[in-house]
Amino acid sequence: MRRAPVSLALLGAALAMLAGCDGGPPRATRTQAAPVGPFPAPDRPVSPIISSRWSTEEARDRLHEAAEVMEKAGIAPGMSVADIGAGEGYYTVRLARRVGPHGRVLAEDIVPDVRDALARRVSRDQLDNVSVRLGDPNDPKLPDDSFDRILLVHMYHEIAQPYEFLWRMRPSLREGGQVIVVDANRATQNHGTPPALLKCEFAAVGYRLVRMTAMPSAGGYLAVFERAGDRPEPGAIRPCRLPGHNNPSARKLDESSRPTTQ
């Protein structure tokens, strides 16, 4: 037998790195972000959008991934939910069943081909309570005062301009609405987001952390955020500083954020 060019250890590490990203074809590559208009750039690396399929929907269901996320997120019949970075629709179709005929789901993706494929799946499955929309990398383009829950599953580390993205997303929450983030507890360049960094970046744009729980079935943790106070002016937003970064104008991370098991 010919020796494989990559060792099993390296292959395993690579697969583990991809384990937080949803299915679908490669979509884009970006590793750095620059300021856009008045919004600051993140003071940390941005993960490339690779979206290699790492597991089938059946395998994810065997781990009860979507069911556990929806339960911890408090998603109930009749709710209005946005699935951001919906990809091939793993969460979209399960959310549609969960909210029922009196609820609605808006599935958003930034890649036209991915959006179109998901729209065909929604039509084929006759999911009448689902609409599909094309967003921008820095703006999910959600209608104001519309959603009880917004899901960002395995994709936050791929947002190149998180402060602008979160700022533009904030008005779309209804009173008492929540943002649900599922991600891995590792560096952003390795397809995850450290919990303290996530909390800091959300706080910089006017959100507060409600709770953070461990989510092994989804490859990391689940964090719940709500709006808090006023939305800051874009020019007043201070980026969060990673340990070792020398940026005196940045916000220092609050290292008290730790996922808890429930």
Secondary structure, DSSP 8 states (H G I E B T S, - for coil): ----SS-HHHHHHHHHHHTTS-SSS----------BTTB---SS----------S-HHHHHHTTHHHHHHHHHT--TT-EEEEET-TT-HHHHHHHHHH-TTSEEEEEES-HHHHHHHHHHHHHTT-TTEEEEE-BTTB----TT-EEEEEEES-GGG-S-HHHHHHHHGGGEEEEEEEEEEE-SS-GGGT---HHHHHHHHHHTTEEEEEEEEEGGGTEEEEEEEE-S----GGG---EE-TT---TTSEE--TT---B--
